[in-house]
Amino acid sequence: MRPAIKYQAIFKNKDAYSISFLCTFFGVSRSGYYKWLRQKDKPDRDLTLGKLIQECQQKTKHTYGYRRVSLWLSKYQGLRVNKKKVLRVMRKYGQLSEIRRPGPYQKGITRFKTYENLLNQDFHAKKPNEKWVSDISYIHTKQGTLYLAVMKDLFDHSIVTYEMGTRQDNGLITRLIEKAKRQIRKGTIIHSDQGGQYSSKEYFLLSEKCGFIPSMSRKATPLDNACAESFFSTLKTECIYRHTIKTLDDAKQLIRSYIYFYNHQRIQLSTGCTPLEKRRFTA
């Protein structure tokens, strides 16, 4: 609970209980409460900036961090605002970015081999199963964290297959490849970041066995795998963030339902049809 909310609760109940008791109950200092009280009726100097930041985040689906918000304010509003102030106001009004953060470090994954970047941000494919991109994200639930690995075809942007689990280990990607191997063609490029699961010995052996060609983003260059990143952003914006997810099974059901919708029903602005419709039209 934010301090301002606690101070409001203290102010509301000050006639029924002593200020000392309420401050102790809510875990705040008396000096902090009285400072808030002095400023309570003063005009909020951050209100105008807060409304502009809210407008920015609504237009960008809450994907902008404070640096991008600062650029947006400068470009579209003609305002040059200190980045630290932008971050403070974003926190104050609950306008922080909703995009995913890097997952926790996973021990036990040894890098075996990294690969050349064969795509070089060329995300166009002339036929199905020519170029795939893959990545891992995570979904928090009250029961724990669920990891989601996907394989996306750059021809029609369909999700070829996906795999879920409670561990972000080599086995997650091994199961993903095993599920996709019937659609893999000799020479299919599978592009990923340099995560440990994709640079493991198991992944190398799978590439030899299934006949696909691994490709990797440059180190610390997320734009090299932007198409995979964008799917997770869309999934979380249109599905995950709209629900309070209690259990791992609830998360799995939401993901299964959304990926079916994404492949079969969600119209893409670039093509005017769904991913699998494009695949059928070109079959």
Order of alpha helices (4+ residues) and beta strands (2+ residues): alpha-alpha-alpha-alpha-alpha-alpha-beta-beta-beta-alpha-beta-alpha-beta-alpha-alpha-alpha
